[in-house]
Amino acid sequence: MVEADDTLIAGPAKGKNGRGAAKGQSASLVLGMVEVLSCKDASGTAKKRAGRVRLEVVDHADEKTLRIFLENNLTPGSKVQTDGWRGYAETALLDDRQLVNVQDSPQSASRLAPHIHRVFSNLNTWLLGTPWG
């Protein structure tokens, strides 16, 4: 199981909003996925934790770009949990990959796919703390 999503890094561009902001010089569109592993804590309670992470800066979050990203980073039979963005169409998932759309509202995305949203949050925090000279 992997959680897959995209995010804008570095804020919106002037005069643009939403996914269109990725075309601005001040923002980068990043695709990401994180492996979700099942484990047990010290008391034996089943938990989920993040495993391997893949990130890539892209120009578009369209079906073709997502298909290439998934092909390069997933094995056949993987289950992909997404927010339901139309780029994650069935044709983007080849080789028997299963698609699970989870978002019922934008506000619930981080609750339904917590691992990838934590990765994006940590990436933003790390970049804010990085001196760029």
Secondary structure, DSSP 8 states (H G I E B T S, - for coil): -EEEEEEEES---TT--GGGGGGSTT-EEEEEEEEEEEEE-TT--EEEEEEEEEEEEES--SHHHHHHHHHHH--TT-EEEE---TTS-GGGS-TT-EEEE--SSGGGHHHHSHHHHHHHHHHHHHHHTS---
